[in-house]
Amino acid sequence: KNTSQYATTSQYPQDAFTFTFTPTSSTSTVVIHMTIPIALNIASAIQLVGNYAVCKNDNTVLTARQYSQQHDYLNRNQSGHAPTCQDTVMLIAKDTPGSTSQQTYKVRYGAQSGFGHRVAIRDHEGPGGAGKDNAEWAIFEYE
């Protein structure tokens, strides 16, 4: 579980957090199932686009997802509300490490090229209260 918050206005890829797993067999397949609470905050446009990925430590992308949302920026901004989109992204990655050495994986994120809005991971406390809206993952190993 990740309980830290990350935010950037920089383009993808930016590093967020890492996690490790040690396979029990060199012929194993590793499947990572992850949910990440996200937020996109806009500054001056109507389109929000964020990129999220699970990568190996050498930055090889195992799986990625782009999240996009449109807002009526003008009306919301004039009413004093900062247009924000909050959701959860699910990522499922597969790896065949070929080793019984500890494997390090990381989550990368950032704005789409050409966009300058804020992209965040775990930017808010969920409806369950503090600490209940974290990035969570399960790792399955198959022979």
mmCIF file of the C-alpha atoms, coordinates in Angstrom:
data_MODEL
# 
_entry.id   MODEL 
# 
loop_
_atom_site.group_PDB 
_atom_site.id 
_atom_site.type_symbol 
_atom_site.label_atom_id 
_atom_site.label_alt_id 
_atom_site.label_comp_id 
_atom_site.label_asym_id 
_atom_site.label_entity_id 
_atom_site.label_seq_id 
_atom_site.pdbx_PDB_ins_code 
_atom_site.Cartn_x 
_atom_site.Cartn_y 
_atom_site.Cartn_z 
_atom_site.occupancy 
_atom_site.B_iso_or_equiv 
_atom_site.pdbx_formal_charge 
_atom_site.auth_seq_id 
_atom_site.auth_comp_id 
_atom_site.auth_asym_id 
_atom_site.auth_atom_id 
_atom_site.pdbx_PDB_model_num 
ATOM 1   C CA . LYS A 1 1   ? 0.000   0.000   0.000   1.00 0.00 ? 1   LYS A CA 1 
ATOM 2   C CA . ASN A 1 2   ? 1.200   3.502   -0.800  1.00 0.00 ? 2   ASN A CA 1 
ATOM 3   C CA . THR A 1 3   ? 0.087   6.290   1.541   1.00 0.00 ? 3   THR A CA 1 
ATOM 4   C CA . SER A 1 4   ? 2.135   9.140   0.049   1.00 0.00 ? 4   SER A CA 1 
ATOM 5   C CA . GLN A 1 5   ? 0.791   11.891  -2.182  1.00 0.00 ? 5   GLN A CA 1 
ATOM 6   C CA . TYR A 1 6   ? 2.409   12.851  -5.484  1.00 0.00 ? 6   TYR A CA 1 
ATOM 7   C CA . ALA A 1 7   ? 1.650   15.798  -7.752  1.00 0.00 ? 7   ALA A CA 1 
ATOM 8   C CA . THR A 1 8   ? 3.264   17.377  -10.794 1.00 0.00 ? 8   THR A CA 1 
ATOM 9   C CA . THR A 1 9   ? 2.567   19.748  -13.652 1.00 0.00 ? 9   THR A CA 1 
ATOM 10  C CA . SER A 1 10  ? 5.403   18.150  -15.636 1.00 0.00 ? 10  SER A CA 1 
ATOM 11  C CA . GLN A 1 11  ? 4.927   15.873  -18.592 1.00 0.00 ? 11  GLN A CA 1 
ATOM 12  C CA . TYR A 1 12  ? 4.993   12.093  -18.309 1.00 0.00 ? 12  TYR A CA 1 
ATOM 13  C CA . PRO A 1 13  ? 7.139   10.313  -17.198 1.00 0.00 ? 13  PRO A CA 1 
ATOM 14  C CA . GLN A 1 14  ? 7.689   11.379  -13.587 1.00 0.00 ? 14  GLN A CA 1 
ATOM 15  C CA . ASP A 1 15  ? 8.518   8.802   -10.893 1.00 0.00 ? 15  ASP A CA 1 
ATOM 16  C CA . ALA A 1 16  ? 6.046   8.283   -8.075  1.00 0.00 ? 16  ALA A CA 1 
ATOM 17  C CA . PHE A 1 17  ? 6.616   5.281   -5.807  1.00 0.00 ? 17  PHE A CA 1 
ATOM 18  C CA . THR A 1 18  ? 8.378   1.912   -6.009  1.00 0.00 ? 18  THR A CA 1 
ATOM 19  C CA . PHE A 1 19  ? 7.595   -1.539  -4.633  1.00 0.00 ? 19  PHE A CA 1 
ATOM 20  C CA . THR A 1 20  ? 9.414   -4.880  -4.665  1.00 0.00 ? 20  THR A CA 1 
ATOM 21  C CA . PHE A 1 21  ? 8.635   -8.561  -5.121  1.00 0.00 ? 21  PHE A CA 1 
ATOM 22  C CA . THR A 1 22  ? 10.865  -11.634 -5.001  1.00 0.00 ? 22  THR A CA 1 
ATOM 23  C CA . PRO A 1 23  ? 9.761   -14.490 -7.285  1.00 0.00 ? 23  PRO A CA 1 
ATOM 24  C CA . THR A 1 24  ? 10.104  -18.032 -5.940  1.00 0.00 ? 24  THR A CA 1 
ATOM 25  C CA . SER A 1 25  ? 10.967  -19.532 -9.346  1.00 0.00 ? 25  SER A CA 1 
ATOM 26  C CA . SER A 1 26  ? 12.971  -18.269 -12.319 1.00 0.00 ? 26  SER A CA 1 
ATOM 27  C CA . THR A 1 27  ? 10.205  -19.482 -14.651 1.00 0.00 ? 27  THR A CA 1 
ATOM 28  C CA . SER A 1 28  ? 7.390   -17.632 -12.863 1.00 0.00 ? 28  SER A CA 1 
ATOM 29  C CA . THR A 1 29  ? 5.023   -15.127 -14.385 1.00 0.00 ? 29  THR A CA 1 
ATOM 30  C CA . VAL A 1 30  ? 4.223   -12.198 -12.113 1.00 0.00 ? 30  VAL A CA 1 
ATOM 31  C CA . VAL A 1 31  ? 0.885   -10.372 -12.395 1.00 0.00 ? 31  VAL A CA 1 
ATOM 32  C CA . ILE A 1 32  ? 0.442   -7.035  -10.618 1.00 0.00 ? 32  ILE A CA 1 
ATOM 33  C CA . HIS A 1 33  ? -3.093  -5.739  -10.031 1.00 0.00 ? 33  HIS A CA 1 
ATOM 34  C CA . MET A 1 34  ? -3.094  -2.120  -8.870  1.00 0.00 ? 34  MET A CA 1 
ATOM 35  C CA . THR A 1 35  ? -5.618  0.616   -8.116  1.00 0.00 ? 35  THR A CA 1 
ATOM 36  C CA . ILE A 1 36  ? -4.428  4.215   -7.900  1.00 0.00 ? 36  ILE A CA 1 
ATOM 37  C CA . PRO A 1 37  ? -6.566  7.149   -6.703  1.00 0.00 ? 37  PRO A CA 1 
ATOM 38  C CA . ILE A 1 38  ? -5.907  10.077  -9.027  1.00 0.00 ? 38  ILE A CA 1 
ATOM 39  C CA . ALA A 1 39  ? -6.764  13.740  -9.415  1.00 0.00 ? 39  ALA A CA 1 
ATOM 40  C CA . LEU A 1 40  ? -6.407  16.111  -12.340 1.00 0.00 ? 40  LEU A CA 1 
ATOM 41  C CA . ASN A 1 41  ? -6.609  19.864  -11.673 1.00 0.00 ? 41  ASN A CA 1 
ATOM 42  C CA . ILE A 1 42  ? -6.927  22.343  -14.481 1.00 0.00 ? 42  ILE A CA 1 
ATOM 43  C CA . ALA A 1 43  ? -5.557  25.854  -14.737 1.00 0.00 ? 43  ALA A CA 1 
ATOM 44  C CA . SER A 1 44  ? -6.770  27.381  -17.974 1.00 0.00 ? 44  SER A CA 1 
ATOM 45  C CA . ALA A 1 45  ? -8.400  24.938  -20.383 1.00 0.00 ? 45  ALA A CA 1 
ATOM 46  C CA . ILE A 1 46  ? -11.168 22.398  -20.628 1.00 0.00 ? 46  ILE A CA 1 
ATOM 47  C CA . GLN A 1 47  ? -9.235  19.181  -21.290 1.00 0.00 ? 47  GLN A CA 1 
ATOM 48  C CA . LEU A 1 48  ? -7.535  17.156  -18.531 1.00 0.00 ? 48  LEU A CA 1 
ATOM 49  C CA . VAL A 1 49  ? -5.161  14.349  -19.562 1.00 0.00 ? 49  VAL A CA 1 
ATOM 50  C CA . GLY A 1 50  ? -2.973  12.288  -17.227 1.00 0.00 ? 50  GLY A CA 1 
ATOM 51  C CA . ASN A 1 51  ? -0.756  9.287   -17.959 1.00 0.00 ? 51  ASN A CA 1 
ATOM 52  C CA . TYR A 1 52  ? -0.074  6.482   -15.479 1.00 0.00 ? 52  TYR A CA 1 
ATOM 53  C CA . ALA A 1 53  ? 2.134   3.377   -15.823 1.00 0.00 ? 53  ALA A CA 1 
ATOM 54  C CA . VAL A 1 54  ? 3.625   0.416   -13.974 1.00 0.00 ? 54  VAL A CA 1 
ATOM 55  C CA . CYS A 1 55  ? 7.264   -0.029  -15.010 1.00 0.00 ? 55  CYS A CA 1 
ATOM 56  C CA . LYS A 1 56  ? 10.232  -2.176  -14.210 1.00 0.00 ? 56  LYS A CA 1 
ATOM 57  C CA . ASN A 1 57  ? 13.048  -0.399  -12.394 1.00 0.00 ? 57  ASN A CA 1 
ATOM 58  C CA . ASP A 1 58  ? 14.823  0.127   -15.745 1.00 0.00 ? 58  ASP A CA 1 
ATOM 59  C CA . ASN A 1 59  ? 11.714  2.089   -16.917 1.00 0.00 ? 59  ASN A CA 1 
ATOM 60  C CA . THR A 1 60  ? 10.411  -0.681  -19.207 1.00 0.00 ? 60  THR A CA 1 
ATOM 61  C CA . VAL A 1 61  ? 6.657   -0.047  -19.311 1.00 0.00 ? 61  VAL A CA 1 
ATOM 62  C CA . LEU A 1 62  ? 4.641   -3.136  -18.324 1.00 0.00 ? 62  LEU A CA 1 
ATOM 63  C CA . THR A 1 63  ? 1.251   -1.452  -18.628 1.00 0.00 ? 63  THR A CA 1 
ATOM 64  C CA . ALA A 1 64  ? -0.026  2.104   -18.964 1.00 0.00 ? 64  ALA A CA 1 
ATOM 65  C CA . ARG A 1 65  ? -3.274  4.028   -18.979 1.00 0.00 ? 65  ARG A CA 1 
ATOM 66  C CA . GLN A 1 66  ? -4.237  7.484   -20.105 1.00 0.00 ? 66  GLN A CA 1 
ATOM 67  C CA . TYR A 1 67  ? -7.028  9.210   -18.219 1.00 0.00 ? 67  TYR A CA 1 
ATOM 68  C CA . SER A 1 68  ? -8.854  12.060  -19.935 1.00 0.00 ? 68  SER A CA 1 
ATOM 69  C CA . GLN A 1 69  ? -11.686 14.326  -18.832 1.00 0.00 ? 69  GLN A CA 1 
ATOM 70  C CA . GLN A 1 70  ? -13.288 17.533  -20.086 1.00 0.00 ? 70  GLN A CA 1 
ATOM 71  C CA . HIS A 1 71  ? -14.628 20.346  -17.928 1.00 0.00 ? 71  HIS A CA 1 
ATOM 72  C CA . ASP A 1 72  ? -16.478 23.560  -18.531 1.00 0.00 ? 72  ASP A CA 1 
ATOM 73  C CA . TYR A 1 73  ? -13.540 25.599  -17.269 1.00 0.00 ? 73  TYR A CA 1 
ATOM 74  C CA . LEU A 1 74  ? -14.926 29.065  -17.934 1.00 0.00 ? 74  LEU A CA 1 
ATOM 75  C CA . ASN A 1 75  ? -18.162 28.626  -15.977 1.00 0.00 ? 75  ASN A CA 1 
ATOM 76  C CA . ARG A 1 76  ? -16.576 26.720  -13.103 1.00 0.00 ? 76  ARG A CA 1 
ATOM 77  C CA . ASN A 1 77  ? -13.620 29.095  -12.790 1.00 0.00 ? 77  ASN A CA 1 
ATOM 78  C CA . GLN A 1 78  ? -15.865 32.185  -12.775 1.00 0.00 ? 78  GLN A CA 1 
ATOM 79  C CA . SER A 1 79  ? -17.934 30.640  -10.000 1.00 0.00 ? 79  SER A CA 1 
ATOM 80  C CA . GLY A 1 80  ? -14.812 30.284  -7.851  1.00 0.00 ? 80  GLY A CA 1 
ATOM 81  C CA . HIS A 1 81  ? -14.400 26.518  -8.224  1.00 0.00 ? 81  HIS A CA 1 
ATOM 82  C CA . ALA A 1 82  ? -11.106 24.993  -9.358  1.00 0.00 ? 82  ALA A CA 1 
ATOM 83  C CA . PRO A 1 83  ? -12.049 22.358  -11.924 1.00 0.00 ? 83  PRO A CA 1 
ATOM 84  C CA . THR A 1 84  ? -10.870 19.034  -10.561 1.00 0.00 ? 84  THR A CA 1 
ATOM 85  C CA . CYS A 1 85  ? -11.446 15.457  -11.614 1.00 0.00 ? 85  CYS A CA 1 
ATOM 86  C CA . GLN A 1 86  ? -10.929 12.643  -9.097  1.00 0.00 ? 86  GLN A CA 1 
ATOM 87  C CA . ASP A 1 87  ? -11.160 8.962   -9.942  1.00 0.00 ? 87  ASP A CA 1 
ATOM 88  C CA . THR A 1 88  ? -9.405  5.620   -9.550  1.00 0.00 ? 88  THR A CA 1 
ATOM 89  C CA . VAL A 1 89  ? -7.215  4.091   -12.252 1.00 0.00 ? 89  VAL A CA 1 
ATOM 90  C CA . MET A 1 90  ? -6.806  0.308   -12.394 1.00 0.00 ? 90  MET A CA 1 
ATOM 91  C CA . LEU A 1 91  ? -3.606  -1.102  -13.891 1.00 0.00 ? 91  LEU A CA 1 
ATOM 92  C CA . ILE A 1 92  ? -2.842  -4.784  -14.499 1.00 0.00 ? 92  ILE A CA 1 
ATOM 93  C CA . ALA A 1 93  ? 0.745   -5.622  -15.446 1.00 0.00 ? 93  ALA A CA 1 
ATOM 94  C CA . LYS A 1 94  ? 2.474   -8.885  -16.368 1.00 0.00 ? 94  LYS A CA 1 
ATOM 95  C CA . ASP A 1 95  ? 6.171   -9.611  -16.025 1.00 0.00 ? 95  ASP A CA 1 
ATOM 96  C CA . THR A 1 96  ? 8.390   -12.643 -16.550 1.00 0.00 ? 96  THR A CA 1 
ATOM 97  C CA . PRO A 1 97  ? 11.513  -11.715 -14.563 1.00 0.00 ? 97  PRO A CA 1 
ATOM 98  C CA . GLY A 1 98  ? 13.422  -14.941 -15.329 1.00 0.00 ? 98  GLY A CA 1 
ATOM 99  C CA . SER A 1 99  ? 15.098  -14.769 -11.931 1.00 0.00 ? 99  SER A CA 1 
ATOM 100 C CA . THR A 1 100 ? 14.561  -15.358 -8.229  1.00 0.00 ? 100 THR A CA 1 
ATOM 101 C CA . SER A 1 101 ? 16.215  -12.042 -7.411  1.00 0.00 ? 101 SER A CA 1 
ATOM 102 C CA . GLN A 1 102 ? 14.172  -9.259  -5.873  1.00 0.00 ? 102 GLN A CA 1 
ATOM 103 C CA . GLN A 1 103 ? 12.372  -7.248  -8.567  1.00 0.00 ? 103 GLN A CA 1 
ATOM 104 C CA . THR A 1 104 ? 11.710  -3.529  -8.199  1.00 0.00 ? 104 THR A CA 1 
ATOM 105 C CA . TYR A 1 105 ? 8.698   -1.987  -9.905  1.00 0.00 ? 105 TYR A CA 1 
ATOM 106 C CA . LYS A 1 106 ? 7.620   1.631   -9.973  1.00 0.00 ? 106 LYS A CA 1 
ATOM 107 C CA . VAL A 1 107 ? 4.649   3.779   -10.808 1.00 0.00 ? 107 VAL A CA 1 
ATOM 108 C CA . ARG A 1 108 ? 5.220   6.676   -13.206 1.00 0.00 ? 108 ARG A CA 1 
ATOM 109 C CA . TYR A 1 109 ? 2.792   9.468   -14.022 1.00 0.00 ? 109 TYR A CA 1 
ATOM 110 C CA . GLY A 1 110 ? 2.513   12.927  -15.513 1.00 0.00 ? 110 GLY A CA 1 
ATOM 111 C CA . ALA A 1 111 ? 0.660   15.241  -17.843 1.00 0.00 ? 111 ALA A CA 1 
ATOM 112 C CA . GLN A 1 112 ? 0.217   14.471  -21.516 1.00 0.00 ? 112 GLN A CA 1 
ATOM 113 C CA . SER A 1 113 ? 2.587   16.311  -23.845 1.00 0.00 ? 113 SER A CA 1 
ATOM 114 C CA . GLY A 1 114 ? 1.134   19.745  -24.620 1.00 0.00 ? 114 GLY A CA 1 
ATOM 115 C CA . PHE A 1 115 ? -0.861  19.997  -21.382 1.00 0.00 ? 115 PHE A CA 1 
ATOM 116 C CA . GLY A 1 116 ? 0.277   21.958  -18.332 1.00 0.00 ? 116 GLY A CA 1 
ATOM 117 C CA . HIS A 1 117 ? -2.268  21.076  -15.686 1.00 0.00 ? 117 HIS A CA 1 
ATOM 118 C CA . ARG A 1 118 ? -1.683  19.331  -12.372 1.00 0.00 ? 118 ARG A CA 1 
ATOM 119 C CA . VAL A 1 119 ? -1.664  15.520  -12.253 1.00 0.00 ? 119 VAL A CA 1 
ATOM 120 C CA . ALA A 1 120 ? -1.750  13.818  -8.854  1.00 0.00 ? 120 ALA A CA 1 
ATOM 121 C CA . ILE A 1 121 ? -1.810  10.448  -7.107  1.00 0.00 ? 121 ILE A CA 1 
ATOM 122 C CA . ARG A 1 122 ? -3.670  10.147  -3.789  1.00 0.00 ? 122 ARG A CA 1 
ATOM 123 C CA . ASP A 1 123 ? -4.490  13.835  -3.766  1.00 0.00 ? 123 ASP A CA 1 
ATOM 124 C CA . HIS A 1 124 ? -7.462  13.637  -1.427  1.00 0.00 ? 124 HIS A CA 1 
ATOM 125 C CA . GLU A 1 125 ? -8.932  11.720  1.450   1.00 0.00 ? 125 GLU A CA 1 
ATOM 126 C CA . GLY A 1 126 ? -11.625 9.398   0.174   1.00 0.00 ? 126 GLY A CA 1 
ATOM 127 C CA . PRO A 1 127 ? -15.164 8.978   1.470   1.00 0.00 ? 127 PRO A CA 1 
ATOM 128 C CA . GLY A 1 128 ? -13.959 6.276   3.854   1.00 0.00 ? 128 GLY A CA 1 
ATOM 129 C CA . GLY A 1 129 ? -11.889 8.818   5.777   1.00 0.00 ? 129 GLY A CA 1 
ATOM 130 C CA . ALA A 1 130 ? -8.197  9.404   6.257   1.00 0.00 ? 130 ALA A CA 1 
ATOM 131 C CA . GLY A 1 131 ? -5.972  6.567   5.127   1.00 0.00 ? 131 GLY A CA 1 
ATOM 132 C CA . LYS A 1 132 ? -8.647  4.679   3.212   1.00 0.00 ? 132 LYS A CA 1 
ATOM 133 C CA . ASP A 1 133 ? -7.941  6.079   -0.252  1.00 0.00 ? 133 ASP A CA 1 
ATOM 134 C CA . ASN A 1 134 ? -4.463  4.713   -0.892  1.00 0.00 ? 134 ASN A CA 1 
ATOM 135 C CA . ALA A 1 135 ? -2.781  3.128   -3.900  1.00 0.00 ? 135 ALA A CA 1 
ATOM 136 C CA . GLU A 1 136 ? -3.178  -0.617  -3.350  1.00 0.00 ? 136 GLU A CA 1 
ATOM 137 C CA . TRP A 1 137 ? -1.767  -3.602  -5.202  1.00 0.00 ? 137 TRP A CA 1 
ATOM 138 C CA . ALA A 1 138 ? -1.775  -7.382  -5.154  1.00 0.00 ? 138 ALA A CA 1 
ATOM 139 C CA . ILE A 1 139 ? 0.978   -9.445  -6.744  1.00 0.00 ? 139 ILE A CA 1 
ATOM 140 C CA . PHE A 1 140 ? 0.263   -12.950 -8.022  1.00 0.00 ? 140 PHE A CA 1 
ATOM 141 C CA . GLU A 1 141 ? 2.943   -15.416 -9.044  1.00 0.00 ? 141 GLU A CA 1 
ATOM 142 C CA . TYR A 1 142 ? 2.149   -18.220 -11.477 1.00 0.00 ? 142 TYR A CA 1 
ATOM 143 C CA . GLU A 1 143 ? 4.384   -21.109 -12.460 1.00 0.00 ? 143 GLU A CA 1 
# 
